[in-house]
Amino acid sequence: PLYREPLFITNEEEYPWLKNRDYESLNLAQTEIFAEKEAVWLKQNHLLGDKKDIQDVVDAFEKVTSAMKNDPKPFLEFKS
């Protein structure tokens, strides 16, 4: 999840308004499940291409989504 990123490890002297925020011990169970098992994360460099490259990414998502709708069983049984 996003709250595990180093961005949220803060210096209290530099960011005093975040002094009482403890992101390290934050545990949002449903967020963890979604982020680790149900979401698809794309890094920024995957989206740096031209319009055709971006369309290829969109087409790939649509292809997988269509396959999931037609026969969800293989996707439900998938273990990573």
PDB file of N, CA, C and O in Angstrom, chain B, residues numbered from 101:
ATOM      1  N   PRO B 101       0.818  -1.204   0.000  1.00  0.00           N
ATOM      2  CA  PRO B 101       0.000   0.000   0.000  1.00  0.00           C
ATOM      3  C   PRO B 101       0.858   1.263   0.000  1.00  0.00           C
ATOM      4  O   PRO B 101       2.023   1.248   0.397  1.00  0.00           O
ATOM      5  N   LEU B 102       0.276   2.305  -0.435  1.00  0.00           N
ATOM      6  CA  LEU B 102       0.991   3.563  -0.555  1.00  0.00           C
ATOM      7  C   LEU B 102       1.579   4.018   0.778  1.00  0.00           C
ATOM      8  O   LEU B 102       2.663   4.599   0.804  1.00  0.00           O
ATOM      9  N   TYR B 103       0.881   3.763   1.880  1.00  0.00           N
ATOM     10  CA  TYR B 103       1.386   4.240   3.171  1.00  0.00           C
ATOM     11  C   TYR B 103       2.639   3.502   3.630  1.00  0.00           C
ATOM     12  O   TYR B 103       3.221   3.865   4.652  1.00  0.00           O
ATOM     13  N   ARG B 104       3.063   2.486   2.907  1.00  0.00           N
ATOM     14  CA  ARG B 104       4.313   1.785   3.222  1.00  0.00           C
ATOM     15  C   ARG B 104       5.511   2.378   2.469  1.00  0.00           C
ATOM     16  O   ARG B 104       6.650   1.977   2.709  1.00  0.00           O
ATOM     17  N   GLU B 105       5.268   3.307   1.582  1.00  0.00           N
ATOM     18  CA  GLU B 105       6.339   3.905   0.793  1.00  0.00           C
ATOM     19  C   GLU B 105       7.226   4.796   1.670  1.00  0.00           C
ATOM     20  O   GLU B 105       6.745   5.396   2.631  1.00  0.00           O
ATOM     21  N   PRO B 106       8.522   4.881   1.340  1.00  0.00           N
ATOM     22  CA  PRO B 106       9.454   5.701   2.123  1.00  0.00           C
ATOM     23  C   PRO B 106       9.038   7.167   2.240  1.00  0.00           C
ATOM     24  O   PRO B 106       9.437   7.853   3.181  1.00  0.00           O
ATOM     25  N   LEU B 107       8.252   7.638   1.305  1.00  0.00           N
ATOM     26  CA  LEU B 107       7.750   9.006   1.345  1.00  0.00           C
ATOM     27  C   LEU B 107       7.109   9.327   2.691  1.00  0.00           C
ATOM     28  O   LEU B 107       7.173  10.465   3.157  1.00  0.00           O
ATOM     29  N   PHE B 108       6.493   8.332   3.312  1.00  0.00           N
ATOM     30  CA  PHE B 108       5.751   8.559   4.545  1.00  0.00           C
ATOM     31  C   PHE B 108       6.593   8.346   5.804  1.00  0.00           C
ATOM     32  O   PHE B 108       6.076   8.445   6.917  1.00  0.00           O
ATOM     33  N   ILE B 109       7.865   8.059   5.637  1.00  0.00           N
ATOM     34  CA  ILE B 109       8.778   8.029   6.778  1.00  0.00           C
ATOM     35  C   ILE B 109       9.319   9.444   6.888  1.00  0.00           C
ATOM     36  O   ILE B 109      10.164   9.864   6.098  1.00  0.00           O
ATOM     37  N   THR B 110       8.827  10.164   7.867  1.00  0.00           N
ATOM     38  CA  THR B 110       9.085  11.598   7.914  1.00  0.00           C
ATOM     39  C   THR B 110      10.003  12.006   9.050  1.00  0.00           C
ATOM     40  O   THR B 110      10.137  11.313  10.059  1.00  0.00           O
ATOM     41  N   ASN B 111      10.617  13.134   8.855  1.00  0.00           N
ATOM     42  CA  ASN B 111      11.449  13.767   9.862  1.00  0.00           C
ATOM     43  C   ASN B 111      10.552  14.741  10.632  1.00  0.00           C
ATOM     44  O   ASN B 111      10.070  15.722  10.066  1.00  0.00           O
ATOM     45  N   GLU B 112      10.330  14.470  11.915  1.00  0.00           N
ATOM     46  CA  GLU B 112       9.419  15.291  12.716  1.00  0.00           C
ATOM     47  C   GLU B 112       9.858  16.746  12.803  1.00  0.00           C
ATOM     48  O   GLU B 112       9.018  17.641  12.900  1.00  0.00           O
ATOM     49  N   GLU B 113      11.157  16.991  12.769  1.00  0.00           N
ATOM     50  CA  GLU B 113      11.632  18.369  12.833  1.00  0.00           C
ATOM     51  C   GLU B 113      11.316  19.114  11.542  1.00  0.00           C
ATOM     52  O   GLU B 113      11.006  20.305  11.562  1.00  0.00           O
ATOM     53  N   GLU B 114      11.395  18.413  10.436  1.00  0.00           N
ATOM     54  CA  GLU B 114      11.126  19.038   9.142  1.00  0.00           C
ATOM     55  C   GLU B 114       9.622  19.161   8.866  1.00  0.00           C
ATOM     56  O   GLU B 114       9.181  20.103   8.207  1.00  0.00           O
ATOM     57  N   TYR B 115       8.847  18.207   9.373  1.00  0.00           N
ATOM     58  CA  TYR B 115       7.395  18.184   9.149  1.00  0.00           C
ATOM     59  C   TYR B 115       6.672  18.043  10.484  1.00  0.00           C
ATOM     60  O   TYR B 115       6.111  16.985  10.767  1.00  0.00           O
ATOM     61  N   PRO B 116       6.675  19.083  11.304  1.00  0.00           N
ATOM     62  CA  PRO B 116       6.097  18.970  12.647  1.00  0.00           C
ATOM     63  C   PRO B 116       4.610  18.625  12.654  1.00  0.00           C
ATOM     64  O   PRO B 116       4.126  18.028  13.616  1.00  0.00           O
ATOM     65  N   TRP B 117       3.883  18.986  11.611  1.00  0.00           N
ATOM     66  CA  TRP B 117       2.445  18.681  11.566  1.00  0.00           C
ATOM     67  C   TRP B 117       2.174  17.184  11.411  1.00  0.00           C
ATOM     68  O   TRP B 117       1.041  16.734  11.583  1.00  0.00           O
ATOM     69  N   LEU B 118       3.214  16.416  11.085  1.00  0.00           N
ATOM     70  CA  LEU B 118       3.055  14.964  10.971  1.00  0.00           C
ATOM     71  C   LEU B 118       3.604  14.225  12.192  1.00  0.00           C
ATOM     72  O   LEU B 118       3.725  13.000  12.184  1.00  0.00           O
ATOM     73  N   LYS B 119       3.927  14.969  13.221  1.00  0.00           N
ATOM     74  CA  LYS B 119       4.576  14.398  14.399  1.00  0.00           C
ATOM     75  C   LYS B 119       3.802  13.222  14.998  1.00  0.00           C
ATOM     76  O   LYS B 119       4.416  12.248  15.435  1.00  0.00           O
ATOM     77  N   ASN B 120       2.509  13.291  15.026  1.00  0.00           N
ATOM     78  CA  ASN B 120       1.712  12.238  15.654  1.00  0.00           C
ATOM     79  C   ASN B 120       1.237  11.173  14.673  1.00  0.00           C
ATOM     80  O   ASN B 120       0.429  10.317  15.030  1.00  0.00           O
ATOM     81  N   ARG B 121       1.723  11.219  13.465  1.00  0.00           N
ATOM     82  CA  ARG B 121       1.360  10.202  12.465  1.00  0.00           C
ATOM     83  C   ARG B 121       2.374   9.072  12.527  1.00  0.00           C
ATOM     84  O   ARG B 121       3.577   9.305  12.404  1.00  0.00           O
ATOM     85  N   ASP B 122       1.904   7.870  12.714  1.00  0.00           N
ATOM     86  CA  ASP B 122       2.792   6.711  12.796  1.00  0.00           C
ATOM     87  C   ASP B 122       2.434   5.737  11.675  1.00  0.00           C
ATOM     88  O   ASP B 122       1.718   4.759  11.889  1.00  0.00           O
ATOM     89  N   TYR B 123       2.939   6.021  10.488  1.00  0.00           N
ATOM     90  CA  TYR B 123       2.625   5.178   9.337  1.00  0.00           C
ATOM     91  C   TYR B 123       3.271   3.798   9.436  1.00  0.00           C
ATOM     92  O   TYR B 123       2.771   2.836   8.853  1.00  0.00           O
ATOM     93  N   GLU B 124       4.374   3.697  10.170  1.00  0.00           N
ATOM     94  CA  GLU B 124       5.058   2.403  10.274  1.00  0.00           C
ATOM     95  C   GLU B 124       4.194   1.348  10.955  1.00  0.00           C
ATOM     96  O   GLU B 124       4.246   0.176  10.584  1.00  0.00           O
ATOM     97  N   SER B 125       3.407   1.746  11.940  1.00  0.00           N
ATOM     98  CA  SER B 125       2.582   0.757  12.638  1.00  0.00           C
ATOM     99  C   SER B 125       1.149   0.710  12.103  1.00  0.00           C
ATOM    100  O   SER B 125       0.318  -0.040  12.616  1.00  0.00           O
ATOM    101  N   LEU B 126       0.865   1.503  11.084  1.00  0.00           N
ATOM    102  CA  LEU B 126      -0.462   1.486  10.476  1.00  0.00           C
ATOM    103  C   LEU B 126      -0.685   0.152   9.789  1.00  0.00           C
ATOM    104  O   LEU B 126       0.165  -0.318   9.033  1.00  0.00           O
ATOM    105  N   ASN B 127      -1.829  -0.453  10.054  1.00  0.00           N
ATOM    106  CA  ASN B 127      -2.163  -1.725   9.421  1.00  0.00           C
ATOM    107  C   ASN B 127      -3.634  -1.702   9.039  1.00  0.00           C
ATOM    108  O   ASN B 127      -4.515  -1.800   9.892  1.00  0.00           O
ATOM    109  N   LEU B 128      -3.883  -1.570   7.750  1.00  0.00           N
ATOM    110  CA  LEU B 128      -5.243  -1.577   7.227  1.00  0.00           C
ATOM    111  C   LEU B 128      -5.408  -2.878   6.457  1.00  0.00           C
ATOM    112  O   LEU B 128      -5.019  -2.973   5.293  1.00  0.00           O
ATOM    113  N   ALA B 129      -5.980  -3.869   7.108  1.00  0.00           N
ATOM    114  CA  ALA B 129      -6.012  -5.236   6.583  1.00  0.00           C
ATOM    115  C   ALA B 129      -6.605  -5.325   5.179  1.00  0.00           C
ATOM    116  O   ALA B 129      -6.024  -5.968   4.305  1.00  0.00           O
ATOM    117  N   GLN B 130      -7.740  -4.695   4.956  1.00  0.00           N
ATOM    118  CA  GLN B 130      -8.366  -4.780   3.633  1.00  0.00           C
ATOM    119  C   GLN B 130      -7.516  -4.074   2.575  1.00  0.00           C
ATOM    120  O   GLN B 130      -7.438  -4.525   1.432  1.00  0.00           O
ATOM    121  N   THR B 131      -6.890  -2.979   2.957  1.00  0.00           N
ATOM    122  CA  THR B 131      -5.999  -2.276   2.037  1.00  0.00           C
ATOM    123  C   THR B 131      -4.808  -3.152   1.686  1.00  0.00           C
ATOM    124  O   THR B 131      -4.387  -3.206   0.531  1.00  0.00           O
ATOM    125  N   GLU B 132      -4.268  -3.836   2.684  1.00  0.00           N
ATOM    126  CA  GLU B 132      -3.129  -4.732   2.452  1.00  0.00           C
ATOM    127  C   GLU B 132      -3.510  -5.841   1.467  1.00  0.00           C
ATOM    128  O   GLU B 132      -2.754  -6.135   0.541  1.00  0.00           O
ATOM    129  N   ILE B 133      -4.670  -6.452   1.662  1.00  0.00           N
ATOM    130  CA  ILE B 133      -5.121  -7.525   0.766  1.00  0.00           C
ATOM    131  C   ILE B 133      -5.292  -6.991  -0.644  1.00  0.00           C
ATOM    132  O   ILE B 133      -4.822  -7.595  -1.608  1.00  0.00           O
ATOM    133  N   PHE B 134      -5.963  -5.863  -0.760  1.00  0.00           N
ATOM    134  CA  PHE B 134      -6.188  -5.291  -2.081  1.00  0.00           C
ATOM    135  C   PHE B 134      -4.865  -4.963  -2.770  1.00  0.00           C
ATOM    136  O   PHE B 134      -4.661  -5.311  -3.933  1.00  0.00           O
ATOM    137  N   ALA B 135      -3.971  -4.295  -2.050  1.00  0.00           N
ATOM    138  CA  ALA B 135      -2.711  -3.857  -2.650  1.00  0.00           C
ATOM    139  C   ALA B 135      -1.812  -5.019  -3.045  1.00  0.00           C
ATOM    140  O   ALA B 135      -1.130  -4.957  -4.068  1.00  0.00           O
ATOM    141  N   GLU B 136      -1.806  -6.070  -2.250  1.00  0.00           N
ATOM    142  CA  GLU B 136      -0.886  -7.176  -2.498  1.00  0.00           C
ATOM    143  C   GLU B 136      -1.470  -8.290  -3.361  1.00  0.00           C
ATOM    144  O   GLU B 136      -0.721  -8.993  -4.039  1.00  0.00           O
ATOM    145  N   LYS B 137      -2.784  -8.464  -3.351  1.00  0.00           N
ATOM    146  CA  LYS B 137      -3.370  -9.633  -4.020  1.00  0.00           C
ATOM    147  C   LYS B 137      -4.390  -9.308  -5.106  1.00  0.00           C
ATOM    148  O   LYS B 137      -4.643 -10.147  -5.971  1.00  0.00           O
ATOM    149  N   GLU B 138      -4.977  -8.127  -5.086  1.00  0.00           N
ATOM    150  CA  GLU B 138      -6.085  -7.854  -5.997  1.00  0.00           C
ATOM    151  C   GLU B 138      -5.837  -6.705  -6.963  1.00  0.00           C
ATOM    152  O   GLU B 138      -6.572  -6.559  -7.940  1.00  0.00           O
ATOM    153  N   ALA B 139      -4.845  -5.905  -6.721  1.00  0.00           N
ATOM    154  CA  ALA B 139      -4.604  -4.728  -7.558  1.00  0.00           C
ATOM    155  C   ALA B 139      -3.533  -5.008  -8.607  1.00  0.00           C
ATOM    156  O   ALA B 139      -2.749  -5.950  -8.498  1.00  0.00           O
ATOM    157  N   VAL B 140      -3.532  -4.172  -9.603  1.00  0.00           N
ATOM    158  CA  VAL B 140      -2.470  -4.194 -10.611  1.00  0.00           C
ATOM    159  C   VAL B 140      -1.753  -2.854 -10.502  1.00  0.00           C
ATOM    160  O   VAL B 140      -2.367  -1.795 -10.637  1.00  0.00           O
ATOM    161  N   TRP B 141      -0.465  -2.914 -10.261  1.00  0.00           N
ATOM    162  CA  TRP B 141       0.324  -1.698 -10.108  1.00  0.00           C
ATOM    163  C   TRP B 141       1.191  -1.512 -11.348  1.00  0.00           C
ATOM    164  O   TRP B 141       1.896  -2.431 -11.766  1.00  0.00           O
ATOM    165  N   LEU B 142       1.136  -0.344 -11.918  1.00  0.00           N
ATOM    166  CA  LEU B 142       1.996   0.005 -13.045  1.00  0.00           C
ATOM    167  C   LEU B 142       2.954   1.090 -12.595  1.00  0.00           C
ATOM    168  O   LEU B 142       2.552   2.072 -11.971  1.00  0.00           O
ATOM    169  N   LYS B 143       4.206   0.905 -12.911  1.00  0.00           N
ATOM    170  CA  LYS B 143       5.174   1.953 -12.615  1.00  0.00           C
ATOM    171  C   LYS B 143       5.050   3.040 -13.675  1.00  0.00           C
ATOM    172  O   LYS B 143       4.574   2.799 -14.785  1.00  0.00           O
ATOM    173  N   GLN B 144       5.480   4.214 -13.316  1.00  0.00           N
ATOM    174  CA  GLN B 144       5.345   5.371 -14.188  1.00  0.00           C
ATOM    175  C   GLN B 144       5.995   5.145 -15.546  1.00  0.00           C
ATOM    176  O   GLN B 144       5.477   5.622 -16.556  1.00  0.00           O
ATOM    177  N   ASN B 145       7.105   4.436 -15.596  1.00  0.00           N
ATOM    178  CA  ASN B 145       7.797   4.237 -16.870  1.00  0.00           C
ATOM    179  C   ASN B 145       6.995   3.382 -17.848  1.00  0.00           C
ATOM    180  O   ASN B 145       7.274   3.402 -19.047  1.00  0.00           O
ATOM    181  N   HIS B 146       6.010   2.633 -17.364  1.00  0.00           N
ATOM    182  CA  HIS B 146       5.151   1.863 -18.270  1.00  0.00           C
ATOM    183  C   HIS B 146       4.229   2.768 -19.074  1.00  0.00           C
ATOM    184  O   HIS B 146       3.656   2.346 -20.078  1.00  0.00           O
ATOM    185  N   LEU B 147       4.088   3.996 -18.636  1.00  0.00           N
ATOM    186  CA  LEU B 147       3.151   4.911 -19.282  1.00  0.00           C
ATOM    187  C   LEU B 147       3.857   6.072 -19.980  1.00  0.00           C
ATOM    188  O   LEU B 147       3.242   7.107 -20.238  1.00  0.00           O
ATOM    189  N   LEU B 148       5.129   5.906 -20.283  1.00  0.00           N
ATOM    190  CA  LEU B 148       5.899   6.984 -20.902  1.00  0.00           C
ATOM    191  C   LEU B 148       5.915   6.934 -22.426  1.00  0.00           C
ATOM    192  O   LEU B 148       6.495   7.812 -23.064  1.00  0.00           O
ATOM    193  N   GLY B 149       5.298   5.939 -23.007  1.00  0.00           N
ATOM    194  CA  GLY B 149       5.336   5.792 -24.455  1.00  0.00           C
ATOM    195  C   GLY B 149       4.408   6.755 -25.170  1.00  0.00           C
ATOM    196  O   GLY B 149       3.809   7.645 -24.567  1.00  0.00           O
ATOM    197  N   ASP B 150       4.311   6.550 -26.454  1.00  0.00           N
ATOM    198  CA  ASP B 150       3.400   7.365 -27.254  1.00  0.00           C
ATOM    199  C   ASP B 150       1.966   6.836 -27.107  1.00  0.00           C
ATOM    200  O   ASP B 150       1.713   5.902 -26.345  1.00  0.00           O
ATOM    201  N   LYS B 151       1.044   7.444 -27.842  1.00  0.00           N
ATOM    202  CA  LYS B 151      -0.370   7.056 -27.713  1.00  0.00           C
ATOM    203  C   LYS B 151      -0.591   5.586 -28.047  1.00  0.00           C
ATOM    204  O   LYS B 151      -1.414   4.927 -27.413  1.00  0.00           O
ATOM    205  N   LYS B 152       0.126   5.070 -29.023  1.00  0.00           N
ATOM    206  CA  LYS B 152      -0.029   3.661 -29.391  1.00  0.00           C
ATOM    207  C   LYS B 152       0.413   2.755 -28.247  1.00  0.00           C
ATOM    208  O   LYS B 152      -0.239   1.752 -27.957  1.00  0.00           O
ATOM    209  N   ASP B 153       1.512   3.105 -27.603  1.00  0.00           N
ATOM    210  CA  ASP B 153       1.989   2.306 -26.465  1.00  0.00           C
ATOM    211  C   ASP B 153       0.951   2.288 -25.339  1.00  0.00           C
ATOM    212  O   ASP B 153       0.680   1.240 -24.752  1.00  0.00           O
ATOM    213  N   ILE B 154       0.383   3.442 -25.049  1.00  0.00           N
ATOM    214  CA  ILE B 154      -0.639   3.523 -24.004  1.00  0.00           C
ATOM    215  C   ILE B 154      -1.863   2.710 -24.413  1.00  0.00           C
ATOM    216  O   ILE B 154      -2.461   2.018 -23.589  1.00  0.00           O
ATOM    217  N   GLN B 155      -2.229   2.797 -25.682  1.00  0.00           N
ATOM    218  CA  GLN B 155      -3.377   2.027 -26.161  1.00  0.00           C
ATOM    219  C   GLN B 155      -3.109   0.534 -26.034  1.00  0.00           C
ATOM    220  O   GLN B 155      -4.026  -0.237 -25.749  1.00  0.00           O
ATOM    221  N   ASP B 156      -1.859   0.117 -26.242  1.00  0.00           N
ATOM    222  CA  ASP B 156      -1.504  -1.294 -26.064  1.00  0.00           C
ATOM    223  C   ASP B 156      -1.749  -1.738 -24.622  1.00  0.00           C
ATOM    224  O   ASP B 156      -2.224  -2.849 -24.386  1.00  0.00           O
ATOM    225  N   VAL B 157      -1.426  -0.876 -23.663  1.00  0.00           N
ATOM    226  CA  VAL B 157      -1.663  -1.190 -22.250  1.00  0.00           C
ATOM    227  C   VAL B 157      -3.168  -1.303 -21.996  1.00  0.00           C
ATOM    228  O   VAL B 157      -3.621  -2.247 -21.349  1.00  0.00           O
ATOM    229  N   VAL B 158      -3.931  -0.353 -22.501  1.00  0.00           N
ATOM    230  CA  VAL B 158      -5.390  -0.379 -22.342  1.00  0.00           C
ATOM    231  C   VAL B 158      -5.964  -1.644 -22.969  1.00  0.00           C
ATOM    232  O   VAL B 158      -6.802  -2.317 -22.368  1.00  0.00           O
ATOM    233  N   ASP B 159      -5.510  -1.965 -24.178  1.00  0.00           N
ATOM    234  CA  ASP B 159      -5.999  -3.165 -24.865  1.00  0.00           C
ATOM    235  C   ASP B 159      -5.693  -4.433 -24.070  1.00  0.00           C
ATOM    236  O   ASP B 159      -6.511  -5.351 -24.011  1.00  0.00           O
ATOM    237  N   ALA B 160      -4.513  -4.476 -23.462  1.00  0.00           N
ATOM    238  CA  ALA B 160      -4.138  -5.649 -22.663  1.00  0.00           C
ATOM    239  C   ALA B 160      -5.065  -5.797 -21.458  1.00  0.00           C
ATOM    240  O   ALA B 160      -5.506  -6.903 -21.146  1.00  0.00           O
ATOM    241  N   PHE B 161      -5.361  -4.688 -20.782  1.00  0.00           N
ATOM    242  CA  PHE B 161      -6.293  -4.738 -19.652  1.00  0.00           C
ATOM    243  C   PHE B 161      -7.673  -5.189 -20.105  1.00  0.00           C
ATOM    244  O   PHE B 161      -8.322  -5.994 -19.437  1.00  0.00           O
ATOM    245  N   GLU B 162      -8.116  -4.670 -21.240  1.00  0.00           N
ATOM    246  CA  GLU B 162      -9.431  -5.067 -21.753  1.00  0.00           C
ATOM    247  C   GLU B 162      -9.459  -6.550 -22.115  1.00  0.00           C
ATOM    248  O   GLU B 162     -10.471  -7.220 -21.912  1.00  0.00           O
ATOM    249  N   LYS B 163      -8.360  -7.058 -22.645  1.00  0.00           N
ATOM    250  CA  LYS B 163      -8.286  -8.477 -23.006  1.00  0.00           C
ATOM    251  C   LYS B 163      -8.397  -9.359 -21.759  1.00  0.00           C
ATOM    252  O   LYS B 163      -9.131 -10.347 -21.748  1.00  0.00           O
ATOM    253  N   VAL B 164      -7.664  -8.990 -20.723  1.00  0.00           N
ATOM    254  CA  VAL B 164      -7.708  -9.764 -19.476  1.00  0.00           C
ATOM    255  C   VAL B 164      -9.091  -9.648 -18.829  1.00  0.00           C
ATOM    256  O   VAL B 164      -9.644 -10.643 -18.361  1.00  0.00           O
ATOM    257  N   THR B 165      -9.642  -8.446 -18.803  1.00  0.00           N
ATOM    258  CA  THR B 165     -10.972  -8.249 -18.225  1.00  0.00           C
ATOM    259  C   THR B 165     -12.015  -9.081 -18.951  1.00  0.00           C
ATOM    260  O   THR B 165     -12.877  -9.695 -18.322  1.00  0.00           O
ATOM    261  N   SER B 166     -11.938  -9.099 -20.259  1.00  0.00           N
ATOM    262  CA  SER B 166     -12.873  -9.893 -21.056  1.00  0.00           C
ATOM    263  C   SER B 166     -12.734 -11.382 -20.738  1.00  0.00           C
ATOM    264  O   SER B 166     -13.731 -12.088 -20.586  1.00  0.00           O
ATOM    265  N   ALA B 167     -11.500 -11.848 -20.640  1.00  0.00           N
ATOM    266  CA  ALA B 167     -11.262 -13.258 -20.308  1.00  0.00           C
ATOM    267  C   ALA B 167     -11.809 -13.585 -18.923  1.00  0.00           C
ATOM    268  O   ALA B 167     -12.368 -14.662 -18.713  1.00  0.00           O
ATOM    269  N   MET B 168     -11.650 -12.658 -17.978  1.00  0.00           N
ATOM    270  CA  MET B 168     -12.169 -12.882 -16.626  1.00  0.00           C
ATOM    271  C   MET B 168     -13.687 -12.973 -16.625  1.00  0.00           C
ATOM    272  O   MET B 168     -14.266 -13.787 -15.907  1.00  0.00           O
ATOM    273  N   LYS B 169     -14.328 -12.137 -17.430  1.00  0.00           N
ATOM    274  CA  LYS B 169     -15.794 -12.163 -17.495  1.00  0.00           C
ATOM    275  C   LYS B 169     -16.290 -13.451 -18.144  1.00  0.00           C
ATOM    276  O   LYS B 169     -17.306 -14.008 -17.727  1.00  0.00           O
ATOM    277  N   ASN B 170     -15.577 -13.922 -19.159  1.00  0.00           N
ATOM    278  CA  ASN B 170     -15.989 -15.134 -19.873  1.00  0.00           C
ATOM    279  C   ASN B 170     -15.773 -16.402 -19.061  1.00  0.00           C
ATOM    280  O   ASN B 170     -16.584 -17.326 -19.123  1.00  0.00           O
ATOM    281  N   ASP B 171     -14.686 -16.452 -18.301  1.00  0.00           N
ATOM    282  CA  ASP B 171     -14.375 -17.648 -17.511  1.00  0.00           C
ATOM    283  C   ASP B 171     -13.554 -17.236 -16.290  1.00  0.00           C
ATOM    284  O   ASP B 171     -12.325 -17.290 -16.334  1.00  0.00           O
ATOM    285  N   PRO B 172     -14.205 -16.827 -15.208  1.00  0.00           N
ATOM    286  CA  PRO B 172     -13.479 -16.321 -14.040  1.00  0.00           C
ATOM    287  C   PRO B 172     -12.726 -17.384 -13.244  1.00  0.00           C
ATOM    288  O   PRO B 172     -11.823 -17.049 -12.477  1.00  0.00           O
ATOM    289  N   LYS B 173     -13.078 -18.648 -13.410  1.00  0.00           N
ATOM    290  CA  LYS B 173     -12.503 -19.696 -12.567  1.00  0.00           C
ATOM    291  C   LYS B 173     -10.965 -19.705 -12.554  1.00  0.00           C
ATOM    292  O   LYS B 173     -10.387 -19.744 -11.467  1.00  0.00           O
ATOM    293  N   PRO B 174     -10.278 -19.672 -13.700  1.00  0.00           N
ATOM    294  CA  PRO B 174      -8.804 -19.693 -13.647  1.00  0.00           C
ATOM    295  C   PRO B 174      -8.215 -18.509 -12.873  1.00  0.00           C
ATOM    296  O   PRO B 174      -7.151 -18.623 -12.265  1.00  0.00           O
ATOM    297  N   PHE B 175      -8.906 -17.392 -12.903  1.00  0.00           N
ATOM    298  CA  PHE B 175      -8.406 -16.212 -12.210  1.00  0.00           C
ATOM    299  C   PHE B 175      -8.638 -16.326 -10.708  1.00  0.00           C
ATOM    300  O   PHE B 175      -7.826 -15.851  -9.914  1.00  0.00           O
ATOM    301  N   LEU B 176      -9.736 -16.949 -10.321  1.00  0.00           N
ATOM    302  CA  LEU B 176     -10.041 -17.122  -8.901  1.00  0.00           C
ATOM    303  C   LEU B 176      -9.125 -18.151  -8.253  1.00  0.00           C
ATOM    304  O   LEU B 176      -8.866 -18.086  -7.052  1.00  0.00           O
ATOM    305  N   GLU B 177      -8.642 -19.089  -9.035  1.00  0.00           N
ATOM    306  CA  GLU B 177      -7.768 -20.144  -8.515  1.00  0.00           C
ATOM    307  C   GLU B 177      -6.293 -19.776  -8.603  1.00  0.00           C
ATOM    308  O   GLU B 177      -5.445 -20.514  -8.102  1.00  0.00           O
ATOM    309  N   PHE B 178      -5.977 -18.660  -9.224  1.00  0.00           N
ATOM    310  CA  PHE B 178      -4.585 -18.254  -9.415  1.00  0.00           C
ATOM    311  C   PHE B 178      -3.923 -17.957  -8.080  1.00  0.00           C
ATOM    312  O   PHE B 178      -4.476 -17.237  -7.248  1.00  0.00           O
ATOM    313  N   LYS B 179      -2.748 -18.510  -7.882  1.00  0.00           N
ATOM    314  CA  LYS B 179      -1.946 -18.248  -6.676  1.00  0.00           C
ATOM    315  C   LYS B 179      -0.610 -17.673  -7.121  1.00  0.00           C
ATOM    316  O   LYS B 179       0.034 -18.198  -8.030  1.00  0.00           O
ATOM    317  N   SER B 180      -0.208 -16.601  -6.478  1.00  0.00           N
ATOM    318  CA  SER B 180       1.083 -16.012  -6.845  1.00  0.00           C
ATOM    319  C   SER B 180       2.150 -16.394  -5.850  1.00  0.00           C
ATOM    320  O   SER B 180       3.303 -15.990  -5.995  1.00  0.00           O
TER     321      SER B 180
END
